[in-house]
Amino acid sequence: MVTEAEQFWDDHYRSRRTWGGRPNPLLAEVAAPLTPGSALDLGCGPGGDTIWLAQQGWQVTAVDISRTAIEGIRSHATSLGLGGRVTADPHDLGESFPAGTFDLISAQYLHTPIDLDRGRLLRQAARSLRPGGLLLIVDHGSIAPWSWNQDPDTHFPTPTEVAAEIALDPTEWPALRADMPRRQATGPGGQSALVTDNVLLIQRAGAQPSARRVAETQLPGRLHGEAQSSGRLNEETQPSARHRGIV
Ligand SMILES: C[S@@+](CC[C@H](N)C(=O)[O-])C[C@H]1O[C@@H](n2cnc3c(N)ncnc32)[C@H](O)[C@@H]1O
């Protein structure tokens, strides 16, 4: 039986003709200095991050509730000669989680209008990290002019609130970064606006060389503070991004 969530996201992607596209800027910023290993892209959607990671040499598992998105990414990866680097599987992350352990797990704008226990699934993600591995969670922190939702009362959970929802032991999973950088984003019509991202970067204790490198070279001075970041929005994700009232 097709669930409401599967139906919603499959309808969303069914009319899509192009897959891949630009990676999300925060993912690129965090992953670029890392030594490629195994990555998991949670709610991969059109697959811009998956394809970019595979091009950087990562072995990527991409999961999404939409079978249409999964099939689109699979055939796009194959057409780029990246079929050996990308495993794309359908998962309702409220019901099942991919097997294995990972050096990098990314949840970019994993928002949905359908009920989803994000705390539980992100806690599972943290447990699926290898020692020294990184969990990067990037959520919307503001409403772009081209978003579906223009409700000024929308509450965007802060990184601290997201961390509280995941409820991890900070000695085993310390937060390397919890901030709300702003950046100039480009909308579907080419319009430009300043948007905020809510960023939480968690590391599993027991650093490996690649994770130590990011902790030492990229992040000092950015722990639990506000930082400016620049980059382009993967704007096609923005209009559909919802999570408990966030659109
Ligand atoms: C706002 S989109 C973000 C897509 C992609 N990460 C990006 O940044 O372009 C949210 C994604 O989460 C997926 N999603 C929503 N609910 C899900 C669930 N229960 N299990 C797995 N994926 C889900 C949707 O299909 C959609 O691709």
The ligand as an SDF file (V2000), in Angstrom:
LIG
                    3D

 27 29  0  0  0  0  0  0  0  0999 V2000
   12.9190   19.3400    0.8700 C   0  0  0  0  0  0  0  0  0  0  0  0
   13.4000   17.8850    0.0850 S   0  0  0  0  0  0  0  0  0  0  0  0
   15.1910   17.9370    0.1680 C   0  0  0  0  0  0  0  0  0  0  0  0
   15.8320   17.0880   -0.8780 C   0  0  0  0  0  0  0  0  0  0  0  0
   17.3530   17.1060   -0.9240 C   0  0  0  0  0  0  0  0  0  0  0  0
   17.9600   16.7020    0.3290 N   0  0  0  0  0  0  0  0  0  0  0  0
   17.8590   18.4660   -1.3350 C   0  0  0  0  0  0  0  0  0  0  0  0
   18.4050   19.1880   -0.5050 O   0  0  0  0  0  0  0  0  0  0  0  0
   17.6830   18.8050   -2.5220 O   0  0  0  0  0  0  0  0  0  0  0  0
   12.9860   16.6520    1.3260 C   0  0  0  0  0  0  0  0  0  0  0  0
   13.2710   15.2370    0.8370 C   0  0  0  0  0  0  0  0  0  0  0  0
   12.9960   14.3330    1.8840 O   0  0  0  0  0  0  0  0  0  0  0  0
   12.3500   13.2030    1.3340 C   0  0  0  0  0  0  0  0  0  0  0  0
   11.5430   12.5980    2.4010 N   0  0  0  0  0  0  0  0  0  0  0  0
   10.4630   13.1320    3.0100 C   0  0  0  0  0  0  0  0  0  0  0  0
    9.9620   12.2760    3.9010 N   0  0  0  0  0  0  0  0  0  0  0  0
   10.7520   11.1720    3.8870 C   0  0  0  0  0  0  0  0  0  0  0  0
   10.7420    9.9390    4.5870 C   0  0  0  0  0  0  0  0  0  0  0  0
    9.7970    9.6600    5.4870 N   0  0  0  0  0  0  0  0  0  0  0  0
   11.6970    9.0400    4.2930 N   0  0  0  0  0  0  0  0  0  0  0  0
   12.6420    9.3010    3.3540 C   0  0  0  0  0  0  0  0  0  0  0  0
   12.6950   10.4510    2.6560 N   0  0  0  0  0  0  0  0  0  0  0  0
   11.7670   11.3830    2.9230 C   0  0  0  0  0  0  0  0  0  0  0  0
   11.5250   13.7500    0.1990 C   0  0  0  0  0  0  0  0  0  0  0  0
   11.1690   12.8110   -0.7640 O   0  0  0  0  0  0  0  0  0  0  0  0
   12.4440   14.8310   -0.3410 C   0  0  0  0  0  0  0  0  0  0  0  0
   13.2660   14.3390   -1.3660 O   0  0  0  0  0  0  0  0  0  0  0  0
  1  2  1  0
  2  3  1  0
  2 10  1  0
  3  4  1  0
  4  5  1  0
  5  6  1  0
  5  7  1  0
  7  8  2  0
  7  9  1  0
 10 11  1  0
 11 12  1  0
 11 26  1  0
 12 13  1  0
 13 14  1  0
 13 24  1  0
 14 15  1  0
 14 23  1  0
 15 16  2  0
 16 17  1  0
 17 18  1  0
 17 23  2  0
 18 19  1  0
 18 20  2  0
 20 21  1  0
 21 22  2  0
 22 23  1  0
 24 25  1  0
 24 26  1  0
 26 27  1  0
M  CHG  2   2   1   9  -1
M  END
$$$$
